[in-house]
């Protein structure tokens, strides 16, 4: 089953970022998902299947 992901979604991942934050904003969609840490603004590119495995919860939904 495919997870519905929108630009601007804020998600909580299973592992914390080294800066201590768990919250990320989706900034790019496609075969790879681009996410940006809300605390330190670091950008990371994850494969869609890896992203879907790591998501724990949606904090807020984008447009």
CHARMM internal coordinates of N, CA and C (Angstrom, degrees):
IC EDIT
DIST 1 N 1 CA 1.4546
DIST 1 CA 1 C 1.5268
ANGL 1 N 1 CA 1 C 109.22
DIST 1 C 2 N 1.3261
ANGL 1 CA 1 C 2 N 116.92
DIHE 1 N 1 CA 1 C 2 N 134.84
DIST 2 N 2 CA 1.4518
ANGL 1 C 2 N 2 CA 122.24
DIHE 1 CA 1 C 2 N 2 CA -177.09
DIST 2 CA 2 C 1.5245
ANGL 2 N 2 CA 2 C 110.36
DIHE 1 C 2 N 2 CA 2 C -88.18
DIST 2 C 3 N 1.3111
ANGL 2 CA 2 C 3 N 116.13
DIHE 2 N 2 CA 2 C 3 N 131.33
DIST 3 N 3 CA 1.4585
ANGL 2 C 3 N 3 CA 121.77
DIHE 2 CA 2 C 3 N 3 CA 178.11
DIST 3 CA 3 C 1.5318
ANGL 3 N 3 CA 3 C 109.09
DIHE 2 C 3 N 3 CA 3 C -78.30
DIST 3 C 4 N 1.3212
ANGL 3 CA 3 C 4 N 116.95
DIHE 3 N 3 CA 3 C 4 N 135.54
DIST 4 N 4 CA 1.4661
ANGL 3 C 4 N 4 CA 120.64
DIHE 3 CA 3 C 4 N 4 CA 178.04
DIST 4 CA 4 C 1.5239
ANGL 4 N 4 CA 4 C 108.80
DIHE 3 C 4 N 4 CA 4 C -84.02
DIST 4 C 5 N 1.3276
ANGL 4 CA 4 C 5 N 115.24
DIHE 4 N 4 CA 4 C 5 N 117.54
DIST 5 N 5 CA 1.4607
ANGL 4 C 5 N 5 CA 122.20
DIHE 4 CA 4 C 5 N 5 CA -177.72
DIST 5 CA 5 C 1.5188
ANGL 5 N 5 CA 5 C 108.07
DIHE 4 C 5 N 5 CA 5 C -123.09
DIST 5 C 6 N 1.3275
ANGL 5 CA 5 C 6 N 117.23
DIHE 5 N 5 CA 5 C 6 N 133.54
DIST 6 N 6 CA 1.4632
ANGL 5 C 6 N 6 CA 122.22
DIHE 5 CA 5 C 6 N 6 CA 178.69
DIST 6 CA 6 C 1.5181
ANGL 6 N 6 CA 6 C 110.14
DIHE 5 C 6 N 6 CA 6 C -121.51
DIST 6 C 7 N 1.3381
ANGL 6 CA 6 C 7 N 115.54
DIHE 6 N 6 CA 6 C 7 N 155.71
DIST 7 N 7 CA 1.4581
ANGL 6 C 7 N 7 CA 119.51
DIHE 6 CA 6 C 7 N 7 CA 173.20
DIST 7 CA 7 C 1.5237
ANGL 7 N 7 CA 7 C 109.06
DIHE 6 C 7 N 7 CA 7 C -61.94
DIST 7 C 8 N 1.3091
ANGL 7 CA 7 C 8 N 116.88
DIHE 7 N 7 CA 7 C 8 N 137.47
DIST 8 N 8 CA 1.4547
ANGL 7 C 8 N 8 CA 121.12
DIHE 7 CA 7 C 8 N 8 CA 178.11
DIST 8 CA 8 C 1.5170
ANGL 8 N 8 CA 8 C 114.16
DIHE 7 C 8 N 8 CA 8 C 90.96
DIST 8 C 9 N 1.3338
ANGL 8 CA 8 C 9 N 118.40
DIHE 8 N 8 CA 8 C 9 N -5.98
DIST 9 N 9 CA 1.4653
ANGL 8 C 9 N 9 CA 120.30
DIHE 8 CA 8 C 9 N 9 CA 176.04
DIST 9 CA 9 C 1.5259
ANGL 9 N 9 CA 9 C 109.20
DIHE 8 C 9 N 9 CA 9 C -61.53
DIST 9 C 10 N 1.3328
ANGL 9 CA 9 C 10 N 116.81
DIHE 9 N 9 CA 9 C 10 N 141.23
DIST 10 N 10 CA 1.4574
ANGL 9 C 10 N 10 CA 121.91
DIHE 9 CA 9 C 10 N 10 CA 172.69
DIST 10 CA 10 C 1.5189
ANGL 10 N 10 CA 10 C 106.48
DIHE 9 C 10 N 10 CA 10 C -108.58
DIST 10 C 11 N 1.3447
ANGL 10 CA 10 C 11 N 115.41
DIHE 10 N 10 CA 10 C 11 N 122.69
DIST 11 N 11 CA 1.4520
ANGL 10 C 11 N 11 CA 120.60
DIHE 10 CA 10 C 11 N 11 CA -176.43
DIST 11 CA 11 C 1.5218
ANGL 11 N 11 CA 11 C 110.74
DIHE 10 C 11 N 11 CA 11 C -120.84
DIST 11 C 12 N 1.3129
ANGL 11 CA 11 C 12 N 114.87
DIHE 11 N 11 CA 11 C 12 N 156.20
DIST 12 N 12 CA 1.4549
ANGL 11 C 12 N 12 CA 123.01
DIHE 11 CA 11 C 12 N 12 CA 174.44
DIST 12 CA 12 C 1.5249
ANGL 12 N 12 CA 12 C 106.59
DIHE 11 C 12 N 12 CA 12 C -108.50
DIST 12 C 13 N 1.3371
ANGL 12 CA 12 C 13 N 116.67
DIHE 12 N 12 CA 12 C 13 N 123.26
DIST 13 N 13 CA 1.4580
ANGL 12 C 13 N 13 CA 120.30
DIHE 12 CA 12 C 13 N 13 CA -179.96
DIST 13 CA 13 C 1.5258
ANGL 13 N 13 CA 13 C 110.49
DIHE 12 C 13 N 13 CA 13 C -94.59
DIST 13 C 14 N 1.3310
ANGL 13 CA 13 C 14 N 116.04
DIHE 13 N 13 CA 13 C 14 N 162.23
DIST 14 N 14 CA 1.4642
ANGL 13 C 14 N 14 CA 121.32
DIHE 13 CA 13 C 14 N 14 CA -176.39
DIST 14 CA 14 C 1.5290
ANGL 14 N 14 CA 14 C 112.41
DIHE 13 C 14 N 14 CA 14 C -66.27
DIST 14 C 15 N 1.3413
ANGL 14 CA 14 C 15 N 116.23
DIHE 14 N 14 CA 14 C 15 N -38.77
DIST 15 N 15 CA 1.4653
ANGL 14 C 15 N 15 CA 120.22
DIHE 14 CA 14 C 15 N 15 CA -179.81
DIST 15 CA 15 C 1.5236
ANGL 15 N 15 CA 15 C 110.06
DIHE 14 C 15 N 15 CA 15 C -103.57
DIST 15 C 16 N 1.3151
ANGL 15 CA 15 C 16 N 116.21
DIHE 15 N 15 CA 15 C 16 N 146.59
DIST 16 N 16 CA 1.4642
ANGL 15 C 16 N 16 CA 120.74
DIHE 15 CA 15 C 16 N 16 CA 176.49
DIST 16 CA 16 C 1.5250
ANGL 16 N 16 CA 16 C 109.74
DIHE 15 C 16 N 16 CA 16 C -77.68
DIST 16 C 17 N 1.3241
ANGL 16 CA 16 C 17 N 115.36
DIHE 16 N 16 CA 16 C 17 N 150.92
DIST 17 N 17 CA 1.4493
ANGL 16 C 17 N 17 CA 122.36
DIHE 16 CA 16 C 17 N 17 CA 172.52
DIST 17 CA 17 C 1.5337
ANGL 17 N 17 CA 17 C 107.04
DIHE 16 C 17 N 17 CA 17 C -74.98
DIST 17 C 18 N 1.3167
ANGL 17 CA 17 C 18 N 119.94
DIHE 17 N 17 CA 17 C 18 N 153.48
DIST 18 N 18 CA 1.4684
ANGL 17 C 18 N 18 CA 120.61
DIHE 17 CA 17 C 18 N 18 CA 179.39
DIST 18 CA 18 C 1.5383
ANGL 18 N 18 CA 18 C 114.09
DIHE 17 C 18 N 18 CA 18 C -55.51
DIST 18 C 19 N 1.3272
ANGL 18 CA 18 C 19 N 117.99
DIHE 18 N 18 CA 18 C 19 N -23.29
DIST 19 N 19 CA 1.4661
ANGL 18 C 19 N 19 CA 120.22
DIHE 18 CA 18 C 19 N 19 CA 177.88
DIST 19 CA 19 C 1.5282
ANGL 19 N 19 CA 19 C 111.48
DIHE 18 C 19 N 19 CA 19 C -76.82
DIST 19 C 20 N 1.3397
ANGL 19 CA 19 C 20 N 117.61
DIHE 19 N 19 CA 19 C 20 N -11.66
DIST 20 N 20 CA 1.4597
ANGL 19 C 20 N 20 CA 121.67
DIHE 19 CA 19 C 20 N 20 CA 177.56
DIST 20 CA 20 C 1.5158
ANGL 20 N 20 CA 20 C 114.85
DIHE 19 C 20 N 20 CA 20 C 106.12
DIST 20 C 21 N 1.3155
ANGL 20 CA 20 C 21 N 117.99
DIHE 20 N 20 CA 20 C 21 N -5.98
DIST 21 N 21 CA 1.4625
ANGL 20 C 21 N 21 CA 121.57
DIHE 20 CA 20 C 21 N 21 CA -177.84
DIST 21 CA 21 C 1.5300
ANGL 21 N 21 CA 21 C 110.86
DIHE 20 C 21 N 21 CA 21 C -89.88
DIST 21 C 22 N 1.3356
ANGL 21 CA 21 C 22 N 115.85
DIHE 21 N 21 CA 21 C 22 N 148.52
DIST 22 N 22 CA 1.4705
ANGL 21 C 22 N 22 CA 121.70
DIHE 21 CA 21 C 22 N 22 CA 173.77
DIST 22 CA 22 C 1.5225
ANGL 22 N 22 CA 22 C 111.32
DIHE 21 C 22 N 22 CA 22 C -111.31
DIST 22 C 23 N 1.3451
ANGL 22 CA 22 C 23 N 117.88
DIHE 22 N 22 CA 22 C 23 N -7.01
DIST 23 N 23 CA 1.4610
ANGL 22 C 23 N 23 CA 121.09
DIHE 22 CA 22 C 23 N 23 CA -172.82
DIST 23 CA 23 C 1.5241
ANGL 23 N 23 CA 23 C 111.38
DIHE 22 C 23 N 23 CA 23 C -100.06
DIST 23 C 24 N 1.3331
ANGL 23 CA 23 C 24 N 114.59
DIHE 23 N 23 CA 23 C 24 N 133.90
DIST 24 N 24 CA 1.4569
ANGL 23 C 24 N 24 CA 122.85
DIHE 23 CA 23 C 24 N 24 CA -177.20
DIST 24 CA 24 C 1.5248
ANGL 24 N 24 CA 24 C 109.86
DIHE 23 C 24 N 24 CA 24 C -133.74
DIST 24 C 25 N 1.3382
ANGL 24 CA 24 C 25 N 117.46
DIHE 24 N 24 CA 24 C 25 N 147.11
DIST 25 N 25 CA 1.4644
ANGL 24 C 25 N 25 CA 123.02
DIHE 24 CA 24 C 25 N 25 CA 175.56
DIST 25 CA 25 C 1.5210
ANGL 25 N 25 CA 25 C 108.86
DIHE 24 C 25 N 25 CA 25 C -107.89
DIST 25 C 26 N 1.3329
ANGL 25 CA 25 C 26 N 117.16
DIHE 25 N 25 CA 25 C 26 N 134.50
DIST 26 N 26 CA 1.4645
ANGL 25 C 26 N 26 CA 122.61
DIHE 25 CA 25 C 26 N 26 CA 178.58
DIST 26 CA 26 C 1.5311
ANGL 26 N 26 CA 26 C 107.97
DIHE 25 C 26 N 26 CA 26 C -76.49
DIST 26 C 27 N 1.3414
ANGL 26 CA 26 C 27 N 116.47
DIHE 26 N 26 CA 26 C 27 N 122.85
DIST 27 N 27 CA 1.4622
ANGL 26 C 27 N 27 CA 120.87
DIHE 26 CA 26 C 27 N 27 CA -177.86
DIST 27 CA 27 C 1.5279
ANGL 27 N 27 CA 27 C 113.11
DIHE 26 C 27 N 27 CA 27 C -119.23
DIST 27 C 28 N 1.3421
ANGL 27 CA 27 C 28 N 117.84
DIHE 27 N 27 CA 27 C 28 N -7.03
DIST 28 N 28 CA 1.4642
ANGL 27 C 28 N 28 CA 121.14
DIHE 27 CA 27 C 28 N 28 CA 179.96
DIST 28 CA 28 C 1.5177
ANGL 28 N 28 CA 28 C 108.89
DIHE 27 C 28 N 28 CA 28 C -151.00
DIST 28 C 29 N 1.3354
ANGL 28 CA 28 C 29 N 116.10
DIHE 28 N 28 CA 28 C 29 N 138.09
DIST 29 N 29 CA 1.4629
ANGL 28 C 29 N 29 CA 121.76
DIHE 28 CA 28 C 29 N 29 CA 177.92
DIST 29 CA 29 C 1.5142
ANGL 29 N 29 CA 29 C 109.75
DIHE 28 C 29 N 29 CA 29 C -121.40
DIST 29 C 30 N 1.3080
ANGL 29 CA 29 C 30 N 115.99
DIHE 29 N 29 CA 29 C 30 N 155.81
DIST 30 N 30 CA 1.4572
ANGL 29 C 30 N 30 CA 123.07
DIHE 29 CA 29 C 30 N 30 CA 179.33
DIST 30 CA 30 C 1.5088
ANGL 30 N 30 CA 30 C 108.32
DIHE 29 C 30 N 30 CA 30 C 150.44
DIST 30 C 31 N 1.3364
ANGL 30 CA 30 C 31 N 116.73
DIHE 30 N 30 CA 30 C 31 N -151.61
DIST 31 N 31 CA 1.4601
ANGL 30 C 31 N 31 CA 120.20
DIHE 30 CA 30 C 31 N 31 CA 176.03
DIST 31 CA 31 C 1.5239
ANGL 31 N 31 CA 31 C 109.39
DIHE 30 C 31 N 31 CA 31 C -65.09
DIST 31 C 32 N 1.3374
ANGL 31 CA 31 C 32 N 115.40
DIHE 31 N 31 CA 31 C 32 N -32.29
DIST 32 N 32 CA 1.4622
ANGL 31 C 32 N 32 CA 121.87
DIHE 31 CA 31 C 32 N 32 CA 174.02
DIST 32 CA 32 C 1.5205
ANGL 32 N 32 CA 32 C 108.57
DIHE 31 C 32 N 32 CA 32 C -109.20
DIST 32 C 33 N 1.3269
ANGL 32 CA 32 C 33 N 116.31
DIHE 32 N 32 CA 32 C 33 N 147.58
DIST 33 N 33 CA 1.4607
ANGL 32 C 33 N 33 CA 121.61
DIHE 32 CA 32 C 33 N 33 CA 179.27
DIST 33 CA 33 C 1.5285
ANGL 33 N 33 CA 33 C 108.03
DIHE 32 C 33 N 33 CA 33 C -109.21
DIST 33 C 34 N 1.3192
ANGL 33 CA 33 C 34 N 116.29
DIHE 33 N 33 CA 33 C 34 N 125.04
DIST 34 N 34 CA 1.4588
ANGL 33 C 34 N 34 CA 121.16
DIHE 33 CA 33 C 34 N 34 CA 176.08
DIST 34 CA 34 C 1.5151
ANGL 34 N 34 CA 34 C 109.20
DIHE 33 C 34 N 34 CA 34 C -94.29
DIST 34 C 35 N 1.3422
ANGL 34 CA 34 C 35 N 116.19
DIHE 34 N 34 CA 34 C 35 N 130.01
DIST 35 N 35 CA 1.4608
ANGL 34 C 35 N 35 CA 120.92
DIHE 34 CA 34 C 35 N 35 CA 178.73
DIST 35 CA 35 C 1.5236
ANGL 35 N 35 CA 35 C 109.18
DIHE 34 C 35 N 35 CA 35 C -128.88
DIST 35 C 36 N 1.3462
ANGL 35 CA 35 C 36 N 115.61
DIHE 35 N 35 CA 35 C 36 N 152.46
DIST 36 N 36 CA 1.4592
ANGL 35 C 36 N 36 CA 121.33
DIHE 35 CA 35 C 36 N 36 CA -179.50
DIST 36 CA 36 C 1.5161
ANGL 36 N 36 CA 36 C 109.29
DIHE 35 C 36 N 36 CA 36 C -126.90
DIST 36 C 37 N 1.3228
ANGL 36 CA 36 C 37 N 117.30
DIHE 36 N 36 CA 36 C 37 N 129.16
DIST 37 N 37 CA 1.4625
ANGL 36 C 37 N 37 CA 122.58
DIHE 36 CA 36 C 37 N 37 CA 179.04
DIST 37 CA 37 C 1.5226
ANGL 37 N 37 CA 37 C 108.70
DIHE 36 C 37 N 37 CA 37 C -65.85
DIST 37 C 38 N 1.3331
ANGL 37 CA 37 C 38 N 116.65
DIHE 37 N 37 CA 37 C 38 N 134.11
DIST 38 N 38 CA 1.4583
ANGL 37 C 38 N 38 CA 119.88
DIHE 37 CA 37 C 38 N 38 CA -178.08
DIST 38 CA 38 C 1.5288
ANGL 38 N 38 CA 38 C 113.10
DIHE 37 C 38 N 38 CA 38 C -79.25
DIST 38 C 39 N 1.3180
ANGL 38 CA 38 C 39 N 117.59
DIHE 38 N 38 CA 38 C 39 N -14.06
DIST 39 N 39 CA 1.4688
ANGL 38 C 39 N 39 CA 120.01
DIHE 38 CA 38 C 39 N 39 CA -179.64
DIST 39 CA 39 C 1.5311
ANGL 39 N 39 CA 39 C 111.82
DIHE 38 C 39 N 39 CA 39 C -92.59
DIST 39 C 40 N 1.3423
ANGL 39 CA 39 C 40 N 116.76
DIHE 39 N 39 CA 39 C 40 N -51.42
DIST 40 N 40 CA 1.4723
ANGL 39 C 40 N 40 CA 119.83
DIHE 39 CA 39 C 40 N 40 CA -174.54
DIST 40 CA 40 C 1.5288
ANGL 40 N 40 CA 40 C 113.68
DIHE 39 C 40 N 40 CA 40 C -107.41
DIST 40 C 41 N 1.3381
ANGL 40 CA 40 C 41 N 117.36
DIHE 40 N 40 CA 40 C 41 N -2.26
DIST 41 N 41 CA 1.4740
ANGL 40 C 41 N 41 CA 123.84
DIHE 40 CA 40 C 41 N 41 CA 177.77
DIST 41 CA 41 C 1.5301
ANGL 41 N 41 CA 41 C 114.41
DIHE 40 C 41 N 41 CA 41 C 67.18
DIST 41 C 42 N 1.3248
ANGL 41 CA 41 C 42 N 118.60
DIHE 41 N 41 CA 41 C 42 N 15.64
DIST 42 N 42 CA 1.4626
ANGL 41 C 42 N 42 CA 122.01
DIHE 41 CA 41 C 42 N 42 CA 176.66
DIST 42 CA 42 C 1.5240
ANGL 42 N 42 CA 42 C 109.31
DIHE 41 C 42 N 42 CA 42 C -69.55
DIST 42 C 43 N 1.3381
ANGL 42 CA 42 C 43 N 116.51
DIHE 42 N 42 CA 42 C 43 N 140.33
DIST 43 N 43 CA 1.4677
ANGL 42 C 43 N 43 CA 121.25
DIHE 42 CA 42 C 43 N 43 CA 178.41
DIST 43 CA 43 C 1.5174
ANGL 43 N 43 CA 43 C 109.65
DIHE 42 C 43 N 43 CA 43 C -105.49
DIST 43 C 44 N 1.3406
ANGL 43 CA 43 C 44 N 116.01
DIHE 43 N 43 CA 43 C 44 N 139.62
DIST 44 N 44 CA 1.4563
ANGL 43 C 44 N 44 CA 122.60
DIHE 43 CA 43 C 44 N 44 CA -179.73
DIST 44 CA 44 C 1.5256
ANGL 44 N 44 CA 44 C 108.10
DIHE 43 C 44 N 44 CA 44 C -134.46
DIST 44 C 45 N 1.3183
ANGL 44 CA 44 C 45 N 116.48
DIHE 44 N 44 CA 44 C 45 N 143.05
DIST 45 N 45 CA 1.4549
ANGL 44 C 45 N 45 CA 122.58
DIHE 44 CA 44 C 45 N 45 CA 177.86
DIST 45 CA 45 C 1.5250
ANGL 45 N 45 CA 45 C 108.16
DIHE 44 C 45 N 45 CA 45 C -113.32
DIST 45 C 46 N 1.3422
ANGL 45 CA 45 C 46 N 116.59
DIHE 45 N 45 CA 45 C 46 N 120.31
DIST 46 N 46 CA 1.4637
ANGL 45 C 46 N 46 CA 122.21
DIHE 45 CA 45 C 46 N 46 CA -179.43
DIST 46 CA 46 C 1.5191
ANGL 46 N 46 CA 46 C 109.66
DIHE 45 C 46 N 46 CA 46 C -120.31
DIST 46 C 47 N 1.3330
ANGL 46 CA 46 C 47 N 116.18
DIHE 46 N 46 CA 46 C 47 N 146.71
DIST 47 N 47 CA 1.4587
ANGL 46 C 47 N 47 CA 119.77
DIHE 46 CA 46 C 47 N 47 CA 172.59
DIST 47 CA 47 C 1.5232
ANGL 47 N 47 CA 47 C 107.74
DIHE 46 C 47 N 47 CA 47 C -64.19
DIST 47 C 48 N 1.3246
ANGL 47 CA 47 C 48 N 116.53
DIHE 47 N 47 CA 47 C 48 N 148.91
DIST 48 N 48 CA 1.4673
ANGL 47 C 48 N 48 CA 121.18
DIHE 47 CA 47 C 48 N 48 CA -176.63
DIST 48 CA 48 C 1.5296
ANGL 48 N 48 CA 48 C 112.36
DIHE 47 C 48 N 48 CA 48 C -56.25
DIST 48 C 49 N 1.3349
ANGL 48 CA 48 C 49 N 117.55
DIHE 48 N 48 CA 48 C 49 N -44.09
DIST 49 N 49 CA 1.4700
ANGL 48 C 49 N 49 CA 119.59
DIHE 48 CA 48 C 49 N 49 CA -178.03
DIST 49 CA 49 C 1.5278
ANGL 49 N 49 CA 49 C 111.40
DIHE 48 C 49 N 49 CA 49 C -66.32
DIST 49 C 50 N 1.3235
ANGL 49 CA 49 C 50 N 117.50
DIHE 49 N 49 CA 49 C 50 N -35.97
DIST 50 N 50 CA 1.4675
ANGL 49 C 50 N 50 CA 121.56
DIHE 49 CA 49 C 50 N 50 CA 177.55
DIST 50 CA 50 C 1.5252
ANGL 50 N 50 CA 50 C 109.58
DIHE 49 C 50 N 50 CA 50 C -68.03
DIST 50 C 51 N 1.3317
ANGL 50 CA 50 C 51 N 116.75
DIHE 50 N 50 CA 50 C 51 N -43.51
DIST 51 N 51 CA 1.4640
ANGL 50 C 51 N 51 CA 121.16
DIHE 50 CA 50 C 51 N 51 CA 178.58
DIST 51 CA 51 C 1.5234
ANGL 51 N 51 CA 51 C 110.77
DIHE 50 C 51 N 51 CA 51 C -59.33
DIST 51 C 52 N 1.3331
ANGL 51 CA 51 C 52 N 117.15
DIHE 51 N 51 CA 51 C 52 N -47.27
DIST 52 N 52 CA 1.4688
ANGL 51 C 52 N 52 CA 121.12
DIHE 51 CA 51 C 52 N 52 CA -178.32
DIST 52 CA 52 C 1.5249
ANGL 52 N 52 CA 52 C 111.61
DIHE 51 C 52 N 52 CA 52 C -62.51
DIST 52 C 53 N 1.3294
ANGL 52 CA 52 C 53 N 117.38
DIHE 52 N 52 CA 52 C 53 N -33.72
DIST 53 N 53 CA 1.4654
ANGL 52 C 53 N 53 CA 121.30
DIHE 52 CA 52 C 53 N 53 CA 177.78
DIST 53 CA 53 C 1.5216
ANGL 53 N 53 CA 53 C 111.62
DIHE 52 C 53 N 53 CA 53 C -70.21
DIST 53 C 54 N 1.3347
ANGL 53 CA 53 C 54 N 117.72
DIHE 53 N 53 CA 53 C 54 N -35.11
DIST 54 N 54 CA 1.4653
ANGL 53 C 54 N 54 CA 121.99
DIHE 53 CA 53 C 54 N 54 CA -173.77
DIST 54 CA 54 C 1.5179
ANGL 54 N 54 CA 54 C 114.88
DIHE 53 C 54 N 54 CA 54 C -85.71
DIST 54 C 55 N 1.3281
ANGL 54 CA 54 C 55 N 118.17
DIHE 54 N 54 CA 54 C 55 N -16.51
DIST 55 N 55 CA 1.4639
ANGL 54 C 55 N 55 CA 120.82
DIHE 54 CA 54 C 55 N 55 CA -178.45
DIST 55 CA 55 C 1.5209
ANGL 55 N 55 CA 55 C 110.07
DIHE 54 C 55 N 55 CA 55 C -69.71
DIST 55 C 56 N 1.3386
ANGL 55 CA 55 C 56 N 115.61
DIHE 55 N 55 CA 55 C 56 N 128.33
DIST 56 N 56 CA 1.4610
ANGL 55 C 56 N 56 CA 121.37
DIHE 55 CA 55 C 56 N 56 CA 176.26
DIST 56 CA 56 C 1.5172
ANGL 56 N 56 CA 56 C 110.29
DIHE 55 C 56 N 56 CA 56 C -96.66
DIST 56 C 57 N 1.3485
ANGL 56 CA 56 C 57 N 117.11
DIHE 56 N 56 CA 56 C 57 N -42.50
DIST 57 N 57 CA 1.4674
ANGL 56 C 57 N 57 CA 120.69
DIHE 56 CA 56 C 57 N 57 CA -177.86
DIST 57 CA 57 C 1.5276
ANGL 57 N 57 CA 57 C 109.30
DIHE 56 C 57 N 57 CA 57 C -160.04
DIST 57 C 58 N 1.3427
ANGL 57 CA 57 C 58 N 114.02
DIHE 57 N 57 CA 57 C 58 N 156.99
DIST 58 N 58 CA 1.4588
ANGL 57 C 58 N 58 CA 121.18
DIHE 57 CA 57 C 58 N 58 CA 171.67
DIST 58 CA 58 C 1.5213
ANGL 58 N 58 CA 58 C 107.84
DIHE 57 C 58 N 58 CA 58 C -95.16
DIST 58 C 59 N 1.3255
ANGL 58 CA 58 C 59 N 117.23
DIHE 58 N 58 CA 58 C 59 N 123.84
DIST 59 N 59 CA 1.4700
ANGL 58 C 59 N 59 CA 122.14
DIHE 58 CA 58 C 59 N 59 CA 178.89
DIST 59 CA 59 C 1.5320
ANGL 59 N 59 CA 59 C 109.10
DIHE 58 C 59 N 59 CA 59 C -81.35
DIST 59 C 60 N 1.3434
ANGL 59 CA 59 C 60 N 116.31
DIHE 59 N 59 CA 59 C 60 N -48.72
DIST 60 N 60 CA 1.4610
ANGL 59 C 60 N 60 CA 120.60
DIHE 59 CA 59 C 60 N 60 CA 175.35
DIST 60 CA 60 C 1.5262
ANGL 60 N 60 CA 60 C 108.16
DIHE 59 C 60 N 60 CA 60 C -148.06
DIST 60 C 61 N 1.3094
ANGL 60 CA 60 C 61 N 115.72
DIHE 60 N 60 CA 60 C 61 N 155.19
DIST 61 N 61 CA 1.4493
ANGL 60 C 61 N 61 CA 121.64
DIHE 60 CA 60 C 61 N 61 CA -178.19
DIST 61 CA 61 C 1.5189
ANGL 61 N 61 CA 61 C 109.98
DIHE 60 C 61 N 61 CA 61 C -101.60
DIST 61 C 62 N 1.3314
ANGL 61 CA 61 C 62 N 116.89
DIHE 61 N 61 CA 61 C 62 N 139.19
DIST 62 N 62 CA 1.4513
ANGL 61 C 62 N 62 CA 122.25
DIHE 61 CA 61 C 62 N 62 CA 175.97
DIST 62 CA 62 C 1.5183
ANGL 62 N 62 CA 62 C 110.95
DIHE 61 C 62 N 62 CA 62 C -84.82
DIST 62 C 63 N 1.3173
ANGL 62 CA 62 C 63 N 115.22
DIHE 62 N 62 CA 62 C 63 N -172.90
DIST 63 N 63 CA 1.4777
ANGL 62 C 63 N 63 CA 119.65
DIHE 62 CA 62 C 63 N 63 CA -178.50
DIST 63 CA 63 C 1.5086
ANGL 63 N 63 CA 63 C 110.99
DIHE 62 C 63 N 63 CA 63 C -79.86
END
COOR INIT
IC SEED 1 N 1 CA 1 C
IC BUILD
